[in-house]
Amino acid sequence: MQAILREWDFRTPVVEEFFILTCNDILAGLPLDEIYVSLNLFEELEGYEECEGILLACELCTTLTVSIYLNKEDE
């Protein structure tokens, strides 16, 4: 994750903070369904930077998971 943090240019520190928090939650095994509950809460509170960080982390983890799955099928 450190390589991503060095390479990506987050729009604001809040986006970066929520990206890191969400990645840590995902790595700890929190289901995406529960993360989306948090996302909906921040959206209702109009915390759009928080939403952006959460969504970026979810998209990254989903993309990596699909990529790993597809690479395993090729082997």
Secondary structure, DSSP 8 states (H G I E B T S, - for coil): -HHHHHH---SSHHHHHHHHHHHHHHHTT--HHHHHHHHHHHHHTT-HHHHHHHHHHHHHHHHHHHHHHHHHHH-
